[in-house]
Amino acid sequence: MTQIFDNPADFADEALDGFVAANRGFVTRVDGGVVRSTEVPAGQVALVVGGGSGHYPAFAGLVGPGLATGAACGNMFASPAAGQVYRVAKAANAGGGVLLSYGNYAGDVLHFGQAQLRLNAEGIETRTVLVTDDIASAPLDEIEKRRGIAGDLTVFKIAGAAAEAGLDLDAVEELAIRTNYRTRSLGVAFDGCTLPGADRPLFHVPAGQMSLGLGIHGEPGISDHPMPTASELAGLLVSRLLADKPEDAGDRVVAIVNGLGTVKYEELFLLFGKIEKLLAAAGLTVVEPECGELVTSLDMSGLSLTLLWLDDELERFWVAPASTPAFRKGNAEPRKRRELAGPQAGVAAAAEDTTATAAVVGRLAAAVLAEVQDVVVKHEAELGRLDAIAGDGDHGIGMRRGVDAAAAAAQDSAAAGASVERVLTAAGEAWSERAGGTSGALWGSAVIAAGLTLGNKDAYSGGEAAAAVNAFADAITALGKAEPGDKTMVDALLPFRDTFQAAFDGGAPVADALAAASAAAQEAAAATSSLRPLKGRARPLAEKSLGHPDPGAVSFALIAARLSDYLNSEQARHVLADYRMAASTAGNGAQA
């Protein structure tokens, strides 16, 4: 259990600050993560890695000569926001382009992908290589769906060494892709990990059992088995990985035995000795192996085995020197320190001639977000427990961080007299930036989309409300790519949208249409209990998810219910009275 902290919500940021203080010879802090504090040759490809916090030495501990140029660091087990990735990559860029590499998780794919689009739009050529080494998360013929676990290290190391050798972006990308294809991992857990401030682990493994096929975000394994002896465990891991080897595999491999947090070095060494003998018996030569804590999961009791099948070129880059806070190989030449300018101030937003009615609707939007914040706070623990059944348990804390930031940003914008467009844009950007993860990207983008639709107008009617509902739903489905039946938030969102639109088209006032839509969302969220997840981190644990509703669908339904209640409340009627007065003063006669 994590015990050293002040405020659990600040744990990741404060830990990163302390890491930088302890490693100033290697890294310097930037907004969103860390970059090298030593010189990077002009024109060198910048390898930017990253993901959620809680995995040290991944990801910040792997920044230094011969390895990564920068690391974007999200909250605990949550992807960094797109803005964070963008700022780290901008600081890391040395003129040779940027290669982004990270584990294949939905939130990371969304946020890093958005950052990549922004970097390319600015003329910084940026590519992505996903790490997909976990054989438990998808079959070999669906390798693109696999998660990234400790195989991150092999991909990062070879790509970083290739960049250090002066190869161009095309060549570095190709080597990273080849390394990923030739890397296989499998992990086991003996007990779950505990998030800072939580009073219980995300999951428990029954006494005398071992969970096979774990993830690194506190996800349990896909199946439980009787606890093996060390020799039996070595045989299980080696046999499963050899059965999954790449088609063009040779006879030289890198072997990595990785501890996930509380399985300590003597146990890892004991296991490695048995694994090494099995690999030799299979006719394989082990090249410069690693045994220790390399990609952890807070205090999880567990470990994983990774095998990388080498070719001559990959071997040359695997053994090349590297010097980072947590990973060192060979003798890397010392580098001079460099001075980085502070984060560039954002370009001031263009002045807005806010209409009186748009400002009133902006205050209403801020009040609505305060209600959303209240309902998320009340259900944070419940959402976390629900997410821990087949996920990583961070949905509650992620929603809390996102909505706290969104509500504060909305309140500040509304108090300054901003239009509803600016209020919701500020809120959406803050939600995405602070929450990270899949839900942060989806909710942030959807809130912004609704704000852009509402705009800065002289008059508003029920038609604008319907357009905002549709814009919100379209943003979620376009970005997340989920469909009905995938067991995601979409399973509650689309019934909400469809019911609202049908009721509104049938002549119902907005409040009545919203009440009907809220009821439909709650019913649909409950019905996700019977579905198997086809998207996100819960997908590899589909059987565990059966009988439990999807946390994203549940949180949306709770928010929809509160929204309906609020817009029928006395408080909302006071705001709407202000709107009518503003509209009347403007002489447009608009109806709310």
C-alpha positions as CSV (number, residue, x, y, z in Angstrom):
1,M,0.0,0.0,0.0
2,T,1.2,3.5,-0.9
3,Q,1.7,5.4,2.4
4,I,3.9,8.4,1.7
5,F,1.8,11.3,0.4
6,D,0.1,14.5,1.4
7,N,-2.9,14.7,-1.0
8,P,-3.4,11.6,-3.1
9,A,-4.6,13.7,-6.0
10,D,-1.2,15.4,-6.1
11,F,0.8,12.2,-5.8
12,A,1.9,11.8,-9.4
13,D,2.9,15.4,-9.9
14,E,4.8,15.6,-6.6
15,A,6.6,12.3,-7.2
16,L,7.7,13.5,-10.6
17,D,9.0,16.8,-9.1
18,G,11.0,14.7,-6.6
19,F,12.3,12.4,-9.3
20,V,13.6,15.4,-11.2
21,A,15.2,16.9,-8.0
22,A,17.1,13.6,-7.5
23,N,18.2,13.3,-11.2
24,R,19.0,16.7,-12.4
25,G,22.1,15.4,-14.2
26,F,19.7,13.5,-16.6
27,V,16.4,15.2,-16.8
28,T,14.7,18.6,-16.4
29,R,11.0,19.2,-15.7
30,V,8.7,20.6,-18.5
31,D,5.0,21.0,-18.3
32,G,3.7,17.5,-18.9
33,G,6.7,15.4,-18.1
34,V,10.5,15.5,-18.4
35,V,13.1,15.9,-21.2
36,R,16.9,15.4,-21.2
37,S,18.9,18.0,-19.3
38,T,21.9,17.4,-21.4
39,E,22.6,18.4,-25.0
40,V,20.9,16.6,-27.9
41,P,22.7,16.9,-31.2
42,A,21.0,19.1,-33.8
43,G,19.0,17.0,-36.3
44,Q,18.7,14.0,-34.0
45,V,15.4,12.1,-33.9
46,A,13.6,12.7,-30.6
47,L,12.1,9.6,-29.1
48,V,9.3,10.7,-26.8
49,V,7.7,7.9,-24.7
50,G,5.1,8.0,-22.0
51,G,2.0,6.9,-20.3
52,G,0.4,7.0,-16.9
53,S,2.4,7.3,-13.7
54,G,2.9,4.4,-11.3
55,H,5.2,2.4,-13.6
56,Y,8.7,3.6,-12.6
57,P,11.3,3.3,-14.0
58,A,9.0,3.6,-17.0
59,F,8.7,6.2,-18.3
60,A,10.6,9.1,-16.9
61,G,13.4,6.9,-15.6
62,L,14.3,5.9,-19.2
63,V,15.1,9.5,-20.4
64,G,18.8,10.0,-21.3
65,P,21.5,9.5,-23.9
66,G,21.0,6.2,-25.8
67,L,17.3,6.0,-24.9
68,A,14.4,8.4,-24.7
69,T,14.7,12.2,-25.3
70,G,11.6,12.9,-23.3
71,A,8.7,11.3,-21.4
72,A,5.1,12.5,-21.1
73,C,3.8,11.5,-17.7
74,G,0.1,11.3,-16.9
75,N,-1.7,10.8,-13.6
76,M,-1.7,7.4,-11.8
77,F,-2.4,4.7,-14.5
78,A,-3.9,7.4,-16.8
79,S,-2.5,8.6,-20.1
80,P,-1.0,12.1,-20.3
81,A,-3.2,14.6,-21.9
82,A,-2.7,15.6,-25.5
83,G,-1.4,19.0,-24.4
84,Q,1.1,17.4,-22.1
85,V,2.4,15.1,-24.9
86,Y,2.6,18.1,-27.3
87,R,4.6,20.2,-24.9
88,V,7.1,17.5,-24.0
89,A,7.6,16.7,-27.7
90,K,8.1,20.4,-28.5
91,A,10.8,20.6,-25.8
92,A,12.4,17.4,-26.9
93,N,12.5,18.1,-30.7
94,A,16.0,18.7,-32.0
95,G,15.1,19.1,-35.6
96,G,15.1,15.5,-36.8
97,G,11.5,14.8,-36.2
98,V,9.7,13.0,-33.3
99,L,8.9,9.3,-32.8
100,L,6.2,8.8,-30.2
101,S,6.1,5.3,-28.6
102,Y,3.9,4.0,-25.9
103,G,1.8,1.0,-24.9
104,N,-1.4,0.2,-26.8
105,Y,-4.1,1.6,-24.5
106,A,-7.1,3.5,-25.7
107,G,-6.4,6.7,-23.7
108,D,-2.8,6.8,-24.8
109,V,-3.8,6.3,-28.4
110,L,-6.3,9.1,-28.2
111,H,-4.1,11.7,-26.5
112,F,-0.8,10.9,-28.2
113,G,-2.7,10.8,-31.5
114,Q,-4.1,14.2,-31.0
115,A,-0.6,15.5,-30.1
116,Q,0.8,14.0,-33.2
117,L,-1.8,15.7,-35.4
118,R,-0.9,19.0,-33.8
119,L,2.9,18.5,-34.1
120,N,2.6,17.6,-37.8
121,A,0.3,20.6,-38.5
122,E,3.1,22.8,-37.1
123,G,5.7,21.2,-39.4
124,I,7.3,18.9,-36.8
125,E,7.3,15.5,-38.6
126,T,5.9,13.0,-36.0
127,R,5.4,9.3,-36.2
128,T,4.0,6.7,-33.8
129,V,5.0,3.1,-32.9
130,L,2.6,1.3,-30.5
131,V,4.0,-1.4,-28.2
132,T,1.9,-4.6,-28.4
133,D,3.9,-7.3,-26.7
134,D,1.4,-8.8,-24.2
135,I,0.4,-12.2,-25.6
136,A,-2.5,-12.6,-23.1
137,S,-4.5,-9.7,-24.4
138,A,-5.2,-10.9,-27.9
139,P,-4.3,-13.8,-30.2
140,L,-1.4,-13.7,-32.6
141,D,-3.6,-13.0,-35.6
142,E,-4.9,-9.9,-33.8
143,I,-1.5,-8.7,-32.6
144,E,-2.5,-5.1,-33.3
145,K,-5.0,-5.3,-30.4
146,R,-2.4,-6.5,-27.8
147,R,-1.5,-4.3,-24.8
148,G,2.0,-3.0,-24.2
149,I,3.6,-4.2,-20.9
150,A,7.4,-4.7,-20.2
151,G,8.1,-5.0,-23.9
152,D,8.1,-1.2,-23.8
153,L,11.8,-1.4,-22.8
154,T,13.0,-3.3,-25.8
155,V,11.2,-1.0,-28.3
156,F,12.3,2.2,-26.5
157,K,15.9,1.0,-26.1
158,I,16.5,0.1,-29.7
159,A,14.7,3.1,-31.1
160,G,16.7,5.4,-28.7
161,A,20.0,3.8,-29.7
162,A,19.1,4.1,-33.4
163,A,18.3,7.8,-32.9
164,E,21.6,8.3,-30.9
165,A,23.5,6.7,-33.8
166,G,22.2,9.4,-36.1
167,L,19.6,7.4,-38.1
168,D,16.8,9.4,-39.7
169,L,13.2,9.2,-38.7
170,D,12.3,6.6,-41.3
171,A,15.0,4.2,-40.1
172,V,14.3,4.7,-36.4
173,E,10.6,4.1,-37.0
174,E,11.3,0.9,-39.0
175,L,13.6,-0.5,-36.3
176,A,11.0,0.3,-33.6
177,I,8.3,-1.5,-35.6
178,R,10.6,-4.5,-36.2
179,T,11.5,-4.7,-32.5
180,N,7.8,-4.6,-31.4
181,Y,6.9,-7.4,-33.8
182,R,9.7,-9.5,-32.4
183,T,8.9,-8.9,-28.7
184,R,6.6,-11.1,-26.6
185,S,5.6,-10.8,-23.0
186,L,3.5,-12.6,-20.4
187,G,2.9,-11.7,-16.8
188,V,1.5,-13.1,-13.6
189,A,0.1,-11.6,-10.4
190,F,0.0,-12.8,-6.9
191,D,-2.0,-9.9,-5.6
192,G,-3.2,-6.5,-6.7
193,C,-1.8,-3.0,-6.2
194,T,-3.3,-0.1,-4.2
195,L,-3.7,3.4,-5.6
196,P,-2.5,6.3,-3.3
197,G,-5.2,7.1,-0.8
198,A,-7.2,3.9,-1.4
199,D,-7.8,1.6,1.5
200,R,-7.8,-1.7,-0.5
201,P,-6.1,-3.1,-3.6
202,L,-7.7,-2.9,-7.0
203,F,-8.1,-6.7,-6.9
204,H,-7.2,-9.7,-4.8
205,V,-5.9,-13.1,-6.0
206,P,-7.4,-15.9,-3.9
207,A,-5.0,-17.6,-1.5
208,G,-3.0,-20.4,-3.1
209,Q,-3.7,-19.0,-6.6
210,M,-1.9,-17.0,-9.3
211,S,-3.5,-14.7,-11.8
212,L,-2.2,-15.2,-15.4
213,G,-2.1,-12.5,-18.1
214,L,-2.1,-9.3,-16.0
215,G,-1.9,-5.7,-17.2
216,I,0.3,-3.0,-15.8
217,H,-2.5,-0.7,-14.7
218,G,-3.8,-2.8,-11.8
219,E,-5.9,-5.0,-14.1
220,P,-6.2,-8.6,-12.8
221,G,-5.2,-11.5,-15.0
222,I,-7.5,-13.3,-17.4
223,S,-7.5,-16.5,-15.5
224,D,-6.5,-17.9,-12.0
225,H,-4.4,-21.0,-11.5
226,P,-3.0,-22.9,-8.6
227,M,0.2,-21.3,-7.3
228,P,3.1,-23.0,-9.1
229,T,6.6,-23.7,-7.9
230,A,9.4,-21.6,-9.4
231,S,10.3,-24.3,-11.9
232,E,6.7,-24.7,-12.9
233,L,6.3,-20.9,-13.3
234,A,9.4,-20.7,-15.4
235,G,8.1,-23.5,-17.6
236,L,4.7,-21.9,-18.0
237,L,6.1,-18.5,-19.1
238,V,8.8,-19.9,-21.4
239,S,6.5,-22.4,-23.1
240,R,3.7,-19.8,-23.7
241,L,6.2,-17.3,-25.2
242,L,8.0,-19.8,-27.4
243,A,4.7,-21.0,-28.8
244,D,4.0,-17.4,-29.9
245,K,7.3,-16.6,-31.4
246,P,7.6,-14.5,-34.6
247,E,7.8,-16.4,-37.9
248,D,11.3,-15.2,-38.7
249,A,12.7,-15.8,-35.2
250,G,16.3,-16.7,-34.9
251,D,18.2,-18.3,-32.0
252,R,19.4,-15.2,-30.2
253,V,17.1,-13.6,-27.7
254,V,17.0,-10.9,-25.1
255,A,15.3,-12.1,-21.9
256,I,13.8,-9.7,-19.4
257,V,12.4,-10.8,-16.1
258,N,10.5,-7.8,-14.8
259,G,9.3,-7.3,-11.2
260,L,6.0,-5.4,-10.9
261,G,6.5,-3.9,-7.5
262,T,6.8,-6.2,-4.5
263,V,8.4,-9.3,-5.9
264,K,12.0,-8.5,-5.0
265,Y,15.4,-9.2,-6.6
266,E,16.3,-12.5,-5.0
267,E,13.0,-14.1,-6.1
268,L,13.5,-12.6,-9.6
269,F,17.0,-13.9,-9.8
270,L,15.9,-17.4,-8.7
271,L,13.3,-17.4,-11.5
272,F,15.6,-16.0,-14.1
273,G,18.1,-18.8,-13.5
274,K,15.5,-21.4,-14.2
275,I,14.2,-19.5,-17.3
276,E,17.8,-19.2,-18.7
277,K,18.2,-23.0,-18.5
278,L,14.9,-23.6,-20.3
279,L,15.9,-21.1,-23.1
280,A,19.3,-22.8,-23.5
281,A,17.6,-26.2,-23.7
282,A,15.4,-24.8,-26.5
283,G,18.5,-23.9,-28.4
284,L,18.4,-20.2,-27.7
285,T,21.3,-17.9,-26.7
286,V,20.5,-15.2,-24.2
287,V,22.0,-11.9,-25.1
288,E,22.6,-9.2,-22.4
289,P,19.5,-10.0,-20.3
290,E,17.8,-7.8,-17.8
291,C,16.4,-8.9,-14.4
292,G,14.8,-6.4,-12.0
293,E,12.1,-3.7,-11.8
294,L,11.8,-2.1,-15.2
295,V,8.1,-1.5,-15.8
296,T,6.2,-1.7,-12.5
297,S,2.6,-1.3,-11.4
298,L,2.9,0.5,-8.1
299,D,3.0,-2.2,-5.4
300,M,1.6,-5.0,-7.4
301,S,2.8,-8.5,-6.4
302,G,3.7,-9.9,-9.8
303,L,6.2,-10.3,-12.5
304,S,6.5,-10.8,-16.3
305,L,8.8,-12.4,-18.8
306,T,9.7,-10.7,-22.1
307,L,11.6,-12.2,-25.0
308,L,12.9,-10.2,-27.9
309,W,14.2,-12.3,-30.9
310,L,17.2,-10.5,-32.3
311,D,18.7,-10.0,-35.7
312,D,22.1,-8.6,-36.2
313,E,20.9,-5.0,-36.5
314,L,18.6,-5.2,-33.5
315,E,21.4,-6.8,-31.4
316,R,23.8,-4.0,-32.3
317,F,21.3,-1.4,-31.0
318,W,20.3,-3.4,-27.9
319,V,23.9,-3.6,-26.7
320,A,24.7,0.0,-27.5
321,P,25.4,2.4,-24.6
322,A,22.7,4.1,-22.7
323,S,22.7,6.3,-19.6
324,T,19.5,7.2,-17.9
325,P,18.4,7.5,-14.2
326,A,17.1,3.9,-14.1
327,F,18.8,2.1,-17.1
328,R,22.4,2.1,-18.0
329,K,24.4,0.0,-20.4
330,G,28.0,0.3,-21.6
331,N,29.8,3.6,-21.4
332,A,27.9,6.5,-22.8
333,E,30.0,9.7,-23.3
334,P,29.2,12.5,-20.8
335,R,27.1,15.3,-22.2
336,K,27.1,19.0,-21.5
337,R,24.0,20.4,-19.7
338,R,21.7,22.5,-21.8
339,E,19.4,25.3,-20.8
340,L,15.8,25.0,-21.7
341,A,13.5,28.0,-22.0
342,G,10.5,27.9,-19.8
343,P,7.2,26.8,-21.2
344,Q,6.0,29.2,-23.9
345,A,3.0,31.2,-22.9
346,G,-0.1,30.4,-24.8
347,V,-1.1,32.8,-27.5
348,A,-3.8,35.1,-26.1
349,A,-7.2,34.3,-27.3
350,A,-8.8,36.7,-29.7
351,A,-11.1,39.2,-28.1
352,E,-14.7,38.2,-28.1
353,D,-17.7,40.5,-28.3
354,T,-19.9,38.4,-26.0
355,T,-23.6,38.7,-26.4
356,A,-25.6,39.1,-23.2
357,T,-27.6,36.0,-23.9
358,A,-24.5,33.9,-24.6
359,A,-23.0,35.1,-21.3
360,V,-26.1,34.0,-19.4
361,V,-26.1,30.6,-21.0
362,G,-22.4,30.5,-20.1
363,R,-23.3,30.9,-16.5
364,L,-25.9,28.2,-16.8
365,A,-23.2,25.9,-18.3
366,A,-20.9,26.6,-15.4
367,A,-23.7,25.8,-13.0
368,V,-24.4,22.6,-14.8
369,L,-20.7,21.6,-14.6
370,A,-20.8,22.3,-10.8
371,E,-23.7,19.8,-10.6
372,V,-21.7,17.3,-12.7
373,Q,-18.8,17.8,-10.3
374,D,-21.0,17.1,-7.3
375,V,-22.4,13.9,-8.7
376,V,-19.0,12.6,-9.7
377,V,-17.5,13.4,-6.2
378,K,-20.4,11.5,-4.6
379,H,-19.9,8.4,-6.7
380,E,-16.1,8.5,-7.2
381,A,-15.4,5.5,-5.0
382,E,-18.3,3.5,-6.4
383,L,-17.1,4.1,-10.0
384,G,-13.5,3.1,-9.0
385,R,-14.7,-0.2,-7.5
386,L,-16.8,-0.9,-10.6
387,D,-13.8,-0.2,-12.9
388,A,-11.5,-2.4,-10.9
389,I,-13.6,-5.5,-11.7
390,A,-12.2,-5.8,-15.2
391,G,-10.2,-2.6,-15.6
392,D,-7.6,-0.6,-13.7
393,G,-9.9,1.0,-11.1
394,D,-9.1,4.6,-12.1
395,H,-12.4,5.7,-13.7
396,G,-13.6,7.4,-10.5
397,I,-10.4,9.3,-9.8
398,G,-10.0,10.1,-13.5
399,M,-13.5,11.5,-13.7
400,R,-13.0,13.4,-10.5
401,R,-9.8,15.1,-11.6
402,G,-11.3,15.9,-15.0
403,V,-14.6,17.4,-13.7
404,D,-12.8,19.3,-10.8
405,A,-10.7,21.1,-13.4
406,A,-13.6,21.6,-15.8
407,A,-15.9,23.1,-13.2
408,A,-13.1,25.5,-12.0
409,A,-12.3,26.6,-15.5
410,A,-16.0,27.1,-16.4
411,Q,-16.6,29.1,-13.2
412,D,-13.6,31.4,-14.0
413,S,-14.7,31.9,-17.6
414,A,-18.3,32.5,-16.6
415,A,-17.4,35.0,-13.9
416,A,-15.4,36.9,-16.5
417,G,-18.5,37.2,-18.6
418,A,-17.5,34.7,-21.4
419,S,-19.9,33.2,-23.8
420,V,-21.2,29.7,-23.4
421,E,-18.8,28.7,-26.3
422,R,-15.8,29.9,-24.3
423,V,-17.0,28.6,-21.0
424,L,-17.4,25.1,-22.4
425,T,-14.2,25.2,-24.4
426,A,-12.2,26.2,-21.4
427,A,-13.9,23.4,-19.4
428,G,-13.3,20.8,-22.0
429,E,-9.6,21.7,-22.4
430,A,-9.2,21.6,-18.6
431,W,-11.0,18.2,-18.4
432,S,-8.8,16.6,-21.0
433,E,-5.6,18.1,-19.6
434,R,-6.2,17.2,-16.0
435,A,-7.9,13.8,-16.3
436,G,-5.9,12.2,-19.0
437,G,-7.0,8.6,-19.9
438,T,-9.7,7.7,-22.3
439,S,-12.5,9.3,-20.4
440,G,-10.5,12.6,-20.2
441,A,-10.0,12.7,-24.0
442,L,-13.7,11.8,-24.7
443,W,-15.3,14.0,-22.2
444,G,-13.0,16.9,-22.9
445,S,-13.6,16.7,-26.7
446,A,-17.4,16.3,-26.3
447,V,-17.7,19.3,-23.9
448,I,-15.8,21.4,-26.4
449,A,-17.9,20.2,-29.3
450,A,-21.1,21.2,-27.4
451,G,-19.7,24.6,-26.7
452,L,-18.7,25.2,-30.3
453,T,-22.2,24.3,-31.4
454,L,-23.8,26.7,-28.9
455,G,-21.4,29.5,-29.9
456,N,-21.8,33.1,-29.1
457,K,-25.3,33.9,-30.3
458,D,-28.0,36.6,-29.7
459,A,-30.7,34.0,-29.1
460,Y,-31.0,30.4,-28.1
461,S,-33.9,27.9,-28.4
462,G,-34.6,24.3,-28.0
463,G,-33.0,23.7,-31.4
464,E,-29.6,24.8,-30.0
465,A,-30.0,22.4,-27.1
466,A,-30.7,19.5,-29.5
467,A,-27.7,20.4,-31.6
468,A,-25.5,20.5,-28.6
469,V,-26.6,17.0,-27.5
470,N,-25.9,15.7,-31.0
471,A,-22.5,17.4,-31.2
472,F,-21.6,15.9,-27.8
473,A,-22.6,12.4,-28.9
474,D,-20.9,12.8,-32.3
475,A,-17.6,13.8,-30.7
476,I,-17.6,10.7,-28.4
477,T,-18.3,8.3,-31.2
478,A,-16.0,9.8,-33.8
479,L,-13.0,10.0,-31.4
480,G,-13.6,6.7,-29.4
481,K,-14.7,4.6,-32.4
482,A,-16.9,2.6,-30.1
483,E,-20.3,1.2,-31.3
484,P,-23.4,0.0,-29.5
485,G,-22.7,-3.3,-27.8
486,D,-19.0,-2.7,-27.2
487,K,-19.8,-2.1,-23.5
488,T,-18.7,1.5,-23.2
489,M,-20.2,4.9,-22.4
490,V,-21.7,4.8,-25.9
491,D,-24.2,2.2,-24.8
492,A,-25.8,4.8,-22.6
493,L,-25.0,7.9,-24.6
494,L,-26.7,6.9,-27.9
495,P,-30.1,5.9,-26.2
496,F,-29.9,9.2,-24.4
497,R,-29.3,11.1,-27.6
498,D,-32.0,9.2,-29.6
499,T,-34.6,9.5,-26.9
500,F,-33.9,13.2,-26.5
501,Q,-34.2,13.9,-30.2
502,A,-37.4,11.8,-30.6
503,A,-39.1,13.6,-27.7
504,F,-37.9,17.0,-28.9
505,D,-39.0,16.4,-32.5
506,G,-42.4,15.2,-31.1
507,G,-42.9,18.7,-29.5
508,A,-41.7,18.1,-25.9
509,P,-40.0,21.0,-24.1
510,V,-36.2,20.6,-23.6
511,A,-36.7,19.7,-19.9
512,D,-39.2,17.0,-20.6
513,A,-37.1,15.6,-23.5
514,L,-34.1,15.6,-21.1
515,A,-36.0,13.7,-18.4
516,A,-37.0,11.0,-20.9
517,A,-33.4,10.8,-22.2
518,S,-32.0,10.5,-18.7
519,A,-34.3,7.6,-18.0
520,A,-33.3,5.9,-21.2
521,A,-29.6,6.3,-20.3
522,Q,-30.0,4.8,-16.9
523,E,-31.8,1.8,-18.3
524,A,-29.2,1.3,-21.0
525,A,-26.3,1.6,-18.5
526,A,-27.8,-1.1,-16.3
527,A,-28.3,-3.3,-19.4
528,T,-24.5,-3.2,-20.1
529,S,-24.2,-5.8,-17.3
530,S,-25.0,-8.5,-19.9
531,L,-22.4,-7.3,-22.4
532,R,-18.8,-8.4,-22.9
533,P,-16.4,-5.5,-23.4
534,L,-15.0,-5.1,-26.9
535,K,-13.1,-1.9,-26.3
536,G,-10.7,-0.6,-23.8
537,R,-8.7,-2.1,-20.9
538,A,-11.6,-4.4,-19.8
539,R,-11.6,-6.2,-23.2
540,P,-9.0,-8.9,-22.2
541,L,-11.0,-9.5,-19.0
542,A,-14.4,-9.9,-20.7
543,E,-15.6,-12.8,-18.5
544,K,-14.9,-10.9,-15.3
545,S,-16.9,-8.0,-16.6
546,L,-20.1,-10.1,-17.2
547,G,-22.8,-9.3,-14.6
548,H,-21.4,-5.8,-13.9
549,P,-22.4,-2.6,-15.8
550,D,-19.8,-0.6,-17.6
551,P,-18.3,2.2,-15.4
552,G,-18.3,4.7,-18.3
553,A,-22.0,4.1,-19.1
554,V,-22.9,4.3,-15.4
555,S,-21.1,7.6,-14.9
556,F,-22.7,9.1,-17.9
557,A,-26.2,8.0,-16.7
558,L,-25.6,9.4,-13.3
559,I,-24.6,12.7,-14.9
560,A,-27.6,12.7,-17.2
561,A,-29.9,12.2,-14.2
562,R,-28.4,15.1,-12.3
563,L,-28.5,17.3,-15.4
564,S,-32.2,16.6,-15.8
565,D,-32.9,17.2,-12.1
566,Y,-31.0,20.5,-12.1
567,L,-32.7,21.9,-15.2
568,N,-36.0,21.4,-13.5
569,S,-34.9,23.0,-10.3
570,E,-35.6,26.5,-8.9
571,Q,-31.9,27.5,-9.4
572,A,-32.0,26.8,-13.1
573,R,-35.3,28.7,-13.4
574,H,-33.6,31.8,-11.9
575,V,-30.8,31.6,-14.5
576,L,-33.3,31.1,-17.3
577,A,-35.2,34.2,-16.0
578,D,-31.9,36.1,-16.4
579,Y,-31.7,34.8,-19.9
580,R,-35.2,36.0,-20.8
581,M,-34.4,39.4,-19.4
582,A,-31.1,39.6,-21.5
583,A,-33.0,38.4,-24.6
584,S,-35.7,41.0,-24.1
585,T,-33.2,43.8,-23.6
586,A,-31.5,42.7,-26.8
587,G,-34.9,43.0,-28.5
588,N,-34.9,39.5,-30.1
589,G,-37.7,38.0,-28.2
590,A,-36.0,34.7,-28.0
591,Q,-37.3,31.9,-25.9
592,A,-35.2,29.6,-23.6
